[in-house]
Amino acid sequence: MASAPPPLIFSPARRMAVRKRMAAMQRAPEAPRYLLDDMIEDVIERLGFLRHRPARVLTVGDSGSALAAQLAASFGGEIVAVEPGEGFDEQSPYPFEGFDLIASLGTLDTVNDLPGALIHARRALASGGLLIASFVAAGSLPVLRQAMLAADAERPAARIHPLVDVRAGAQLLQRAGFADPVADSRHLDVGFRSFDRLVADLRAQGLGNVLADPGPGLGKDAASRASAAFAAAATDGRTVERFEILTLSGWRR
């Protein structure tokens, strides 16, 4: 009997639009990239620690090709780059296979079928190939969450994405059949001078709302309440927001 399709939490069309907007905003010379840069640095560090030298690599979500450039300089070989905003579907079987490394950067947090996406990635690896997938995880944006509750007052709306935690990530890797699965997280704290600055940074890094039911738009009064709540959490003129980054890694044997 066929299994039921996964629930539609995220809108594929909204997700693609957010990724396209991110790509356009990232062309600005001073666009914020601290989340992607952190993920890229982590990939390079893990490869060095594991002494894994991939000859054939697939990158997913490597906006600006910074990871591809570092991998080419370090290892040479073949690098294939794909982007969900350009139509690559992580929830379908990959149209290619045999990779020694798949590096997924900041995209798997908004797929409706994460177990299926991980299975497809494993099948696209060569024997002995490694998956490293990083994305924003549970525990992120606690100040923004409180600001949204303040904005909506007695009528809270679903505006913030549900996110995966370390325990669930480890279980998903095992379920997808990876060998030696590892799930770990780290946090990145960033200070913002205003609510608007936070929102702009989120948009520039592809973290806009892609929920299938995104809720009503914020009116002027609600936006003012959100801004005031965010400012109230400030110390010395800056509100510190936290990003939890979950990394899932595993091998195909």
C-alpha positions in Angstrom: 0.0 0.0 0.0 1.4 3.4 -0.9 2.4 5.6 2.0 0.5 8.9 2.5 2.2 12.0 1.1 3.9 14.3 3.7 1.9 17.2 5.0 2.2 20.4 3.1 3.8 22.7 5.6 5.9 24.8 3.2 4.8 26.2 -0.2 7.2 25.2 -3.0 6.3 28.3 -5.0 6.9 30.6 -2.1 10.2 28.8 -1.3 11.4 29.2 -4.9 10.5 32.9 -4.8 12.3 33.5 -1.5 15.4 31.7 -2.9 15.3 33.8 -6.1 15.0 37.0 -4.0 17.9 35.9 -1.9 20.1 35.4 -5.0 19.3 38.9 -6.2 20.0 40.5 -2.9 23.3 38.6 -2.5 24.6 40.4 -5.5 24.9 43.5 -3.4 28.6 44.0 -2.3 27.7 44.2 1.4 24.9 41.7 1.5 24.8 39.8 4.8 26.2 36.2 4.4 27.2 35.3 8.0 25.0 32.2 8.1 26.2 30.8 4.8 29.8 31.7 5.5 29.5 29.8 8.8 28.2 26.7 7.1 30.9 26.8 4.5 33.6 27.2 7.1 32.2 24.2 8.9 32.2 22.0 5.8 35.8 22.8 5.1 36.8 22.1 8.8 34.9 18.7 8.8 36.6 17.6 5.6 40.0 18.4 7.1 39.2 16.6 10.3 37.8 13.5 8.5 40.6 13.6 5.9 38.1 13.2 3.2 39.3 14.4 -0.2 36.3 14.3 -2.6 36.9 14.0 -6.3 33.3 14.6 -7.3 31.1 17.0 -5.4 27.5 18.2 -5.4 26.7 21.5 -3.7 23.1 22.5 -3.0 22.4 26.1 -2.1 25.9 27.4 -2.4 24.9 31.0 -3.3 27.8 32.9 -4.8 29.8 29.6 -5.2 32.1 30.4 -2.3 32.2 26.7 -1.2 32.8 25.5 -4.7 35.7 27.9 -5.0 37.3 26.6 -1.8 36.7 23.0 -2.7 38.2 23.5 -6.2 41.3 25.2 -4.7 41.8 22.4 -2.2 40.8 19.3 -4.1 40.2 20.1 -7.7 38.0 17.5 -9.3 34.4 17.9 -10.6 31.9 20.2 -8.8 28.3 20.2 -9.7 26.2 23.1 -8.3 22.4 23.1 -8.0 20.0 25.6 -6.4 16.4 25.0 -5.3 15.5 28.6 -6.4 16.4 27.4 -10.0 14.2 24.4 -9.9 16.3 21.7 -8.2 13.9 19.5 -6.3 15.5 17.9 -3.2 12.4 15.8 -2.6 12.7 13.9 -5.9 15.4 11.4 -6.9 18.5 13.2 -8.0 19.1 13.2 -11.8 22.7 12.3 -11.2 24.7 10.1 -8.7 28.1 8.9 -7.8 29.3 11.9 -5.6 32.0 11.6 -3.0 30.5 14.6 -1.2 27.1 16.3 -1.1 27.2 19.6 0.7 23.7 21.1 1.4 23.7 24.6 2.7 20.6 26.2 4.3 17.9 24.5 2.3 16.6 21.4 4.0 14.8 23.3 6.7 12.0 24.1 4.3 11.3 20.8 2.5 8.0 19.1 3.3 9.6 15.6 3.1 12.9 15.8 4.9 13.2 12.0 5.4 12.7 11.6 1.6 15.2 14.3 0.8 17.8 12.6 2.9 17.2 9.3 1.3 17.5 10.8 -2.2 20.8 12.4 -1.1 22.2 9.1 0.2 21.3 7.4 -3.1 23.1 10.1 -5.0 26.4 9.4 -3.1 29.0 6.9 -4.3 30.0 4.2 -2.0 32.1 5.8 0.7 30.6 9.2 -0.1 29.7 11.8 2.6 26.7 14.0 3.1 27.1 17.3 5.1 23.8 19.2 5.4 23.5 22.3 7.5 20.5 24.5 8.1 18.8 26.8 10.7 17.4 24.7 13.4 15.2 24.6 16.5 16.0 27.3 19.1 16.6 29.9 16.4 15.2 33.5 16.5 13.8 33.4 20.1 13.5 37.2 20.2 11.7 37.4 16.9 9.3 34.7 18.0 8.4 36.8 21.1 8.1 39.9 19.0 5.6 38.2 16.7 3.5 37.1 19.7 3.5 40.7 20.8 2.6 41.9 17.3 -0.4 39.6 17.1 -1.5 40.2 20.6 -4.6 38.0 21.4 -4.7 36.5 17.9 -1.3 34.8 17.3 -0.7 33.6 13.8 1.7 30.9 12.5 4.5 33.1 11.1 7.7 31.3 12.2 8.7 28.0 10.6 8.7 24.8 12.6 12.3 23.7 12.9 14.3 20.4 13.5 16.3 19.8 16.6 19.4 17.7 17.1 17.6 14.6 18.4 15.2 14.6 15.5 18.0 15.2 13.1 19.9 12.1 14.3 16.8 10.0 14.0 16.2 11.2 10.5 19.8 10.2 9.4 19.3 6.7 10.8 15.9 6.4 9.1 17.5 7.4 5.8 20.1 4.6 6.1 23.3 6.6 6.6 26.3 4.9 8.2 28.0 6.6 11.1 25.3 9.3 11.4 26.2 12.5 13.3 23.9 15.4 14.2 25.2 18.4 16.1 24.4 22.0 16.5 26.1 25.3 17.2 24.8 28.8 17.7 25.6 32.1 16.1 24.6 35.2 18.0 24.2 38.4 16.0 23.4 41.9 17.3 20.9 44.1 15.5 20.2 47.8 15.9 16.5 47.5 14.8 13.7 45.1 14.0 13.9 46.3 10.4 17.6 45.3 10.2 16.8 41.8 11.3 14.0 41.4 8.8 16.3 42.7 6.0 19.0 40.2 7.0 16.6 37.3 7.0 15.3 38.2 3.6 18.8 38.5 2.2 19.8 35.1 3.5 16.7 33.3 2.3 14.9 33.0 5.6 11.6 34.6 4.6 8.3 33.0 5.4 7.6 30.1 3.0 4.7 28.5 5.0 1.9 27.1 2.9 -0.4 29.2 5.1 1.8 32.2 5.8 -0.9 34.0 8.0 -2.2 37.5 7.5 0.2 40.3 6.8 1.4 42.5 9.6 -0.6 45.8 9.7 1.0 49.1 10.7 0.0 48.7 14.4 1.2 45.1 14.6 4.5 46.0 13.0 4.9 48.8 15.5 4.3 46.4 18.4 6.8 43.9 17.0 9.4 46.6 16.6 8.9 47.9 20.1 9.1 44.4 21.6 12.3 43.7 19.7 13.8 47.0 20.8 12.8 46.3 24.4 15.2 43.3 24.4 18.2 45.4 23.5 21.3 46.0 25.5 23.5 49.0 24.7 21.4 49.7 21.6 21.6 46.2 20.1 19.2 43.3 20.3 21.1 40.0 20.2 19.3 37.3 18.2 20.4 33.7 18.1 20.7 31.3 15.2 21.0 27.6 15.9 22.7 25.8 13.0 22.1 22.0 12.8 24.5 19.9 10.8 23.7 16.4 9.7 26.4 14.2 8.3 26.6 10.5 7.3 28.2 8.1 4.9 27.0 5.8 2.2 28.6 2.4 2.6 
